[in-house]
Amino acid sequence: MGDNDSKNDARHMCFIEAKRKVLEKAGTFIESRTEIKKYRLSQDEIYAYSAVLLKIETVKEDWKFIGENMAIIISVKADVDTSYIDKQLTKIKTDTSVQEKIKDQHTNPSPTLPEP
């Protein structure tokens, strides 16, 4: 925690980080596209997609000092539906409209993905 962080802020950031780590372990699809025109690189993009039906709960929460800073350590239990991952990653890979919706997430924080 920094000087201006509340315990709730730290708890929230830690929980979000735990969810991100579970998503990465559950399944990520990485795709790269390289376009060359007239022997010159015109476009080079790397995409990473994660899709999961995730149920996560906090099992244990510990607060302690690390040096002069207060820190939180959260243990979580996660249930991952892998069939959902496979369906969504296939949909992302093959449907350009879904890829566009994912790109829009950078500017619009609450886009909706199609149902499985």
C-alpha positions as CSV (number, residue, x, y, z in Angstrom):
1,M,0.0,0.0,0.0
2,G,1.1,3.5,-0.7
3,D,0.6,6.5,1.6
4,N,-2.7,7.4,-0.2
5,D,-4.2,3.9,-0.5
6,S,-6.9,2.7,1.7
7,K,-7.2,-0.9,2.9
8,N,-10.2,-1.3,0.6
9,D,-8.2,0.0,-2.4
10,A,-5.4,-2.4,-1.6
11,R,-7.8,-5.3,-1.2
12,H,-9.5,-4.5,-4.5
13,M,-6.2,-4.2,-6.4
14,C,-4.9,-7.4,-4.9
15,F,-8.1,-9.3,-5.8
16,I,-8.0,-8.0,-9.4
17,E,-4.4,-9.1,-9.7
18,A,-5.4,-12.6,-8.4
19,K,-8.1,-12.8,-11.0
20,R,-5.7,-11.8,-13.7
21,K,-3.2,-14.5,-12.7
22,V,-6.0,-17.1,-12.7
23,L,-7.1,-16.0,-16.2
24,E,-3.5,-16.3,-17.5
25,K,-3.1,-19.8,-16.1
26,A,-6.5,-20.9,-17.4
27,G,-5.9,-20.1,-21.0
28,T,-4.6,-17.4,-23.2
29,F,-4.6,-17.3,-27.0
30,I,-1.8,-15.3,-28.6
31,E,-1.9,-14.3,-32.3
32,S,0.4,-12.2,-34.3
33,R,-0.2,-10.5,-37.6
34,T,2.6,-9.1,-39.8
35,E,1.9,-7.3,-43.0
36,I,4.6,-6.5,-45.6
37,K,4.0,-4.2,-48.6
38,K,6.7,-3.5,-51.2
39,Y,9.3,-5.3,-49.1
40,R,8.6,-3.1,-46.1
41,L,7.0,-3.8,-42.8
42,S,3.6,-2.0,-42.9
43,Q,1.9,-3.5,-39.9
44,D,3.0,-5.7,-37.0
45,E,0.4,-6.6,-34.3
46,I,0.3,-9.0,-31.4
47,Y,-3.0,-9.9,-29.8
48,A,-3.5,-11.8,-26.6
49,Y,-7.0,-13.0,-25.7
50,S,-8.3,-14.7,-22.5
51,A,-11.9,-15.9,-22.1
52,V,-13.1,-17.8,-19.1
53,L,-16.1,-18.4,-17.0
54,L,-14.6,-17.8,-13.6
55,K,-15.9,-18.2,-10.0
56,I,-13.5,-16.8,-7.5
57,E,-13.7,-16.3,-3.8
58,T,-11.3,-15.0,-1.2
59,V,-10.2,-17.8,1.1
60,K,-7.6,-16.0,3.3
61,E,-6.6,-12.4,3.8
62,D,-3.5,-11.4,5.7
63,W,-2.2,-7.9,6.5
64,K,1.4,-7.3,7.4
65,F,4.2,-4.8,7.3
66,I,6.9,-5.2,4.7
67,G,9.5,-2.7,5.6
68,E,7.6,0.5,6.4
69,N,4.6,-0.3,4.2
70,M,1.4,-2.2,5.0
71,A,0.8,-5.1,2.6
72,I,-2.1,-7.4,1.9
73,I,-1.8,-11.1,0.9
74,I,-4.9,-12.7,-0.4
75,S,-5.4,-16.4,-1.1
76,V,-8.2,-17.2,-3.5
77,K,-10.1,-20.3,-4.7
78,A,-11.1,-20.3,-8.3
79,D,-13.3,-22.5,-10.4
80,V,-12.7,-22.3,-14.1
81,D,-15.0,-23.6,-16.8
82,T,-12.6,-24.7,-19.6
83,S,-15.3,-25.6,-22.1
84,Y,-16.3,-21.9,-22.1
85,I,-12.7,-20.9,-22.7
86,D,-12.5,-23.1,-25.8
87,K,-15.7,-21.8,-27.3
88,Q,-14.8,-18.1,-26.6
89,L,-11.3,-18.4,-27.9
90,T,-12.5,-20.1,-31.1
91,K,-15.1,-17.3,-31.5
92,I,-12.5,-14.6,-31.0
93,K,-10.1,-16.2,-33.4
94,T,-12.7,-16.6,-36.2
95,D,-15.1,-13.6,-35.8
96,T,-13.6,-10.2,-36.7
97,S,-16.6,-8.4,-35.1
98,V,-15.7,-10.0,-31.7
99,Q,-12.1,-8.9,-32.3
100,E,-13.3,-5.3,-32.9
101,K,-15.4,-5.4,-29.7
102,I,-12.3,-6.4,-27.8
103,K,-10.3,-3.6,-29.3
104,D,-13.0,-1.2,-28.3
105,Q,-12.5,-2.2,-24.7
106,H,-9.6,0.1,-24.5
107,T,-11.9,3.1,-25.1
108,N,-15.2,1.8,-23.7
109,P,-14.8,0.0,-20.3
110,S,-18.0,-2.0,-20.6
111,P,-18.5,-3.7,-24.0
112,T,-20.4,-6.9,-24.2
113,L,-19.1,-10.1,-25.8
114,P,-21.5,-12.5,-27.5
115,E,-22.9,-15.3,-25.4
116,P,-21.4,-18.8,-25.8
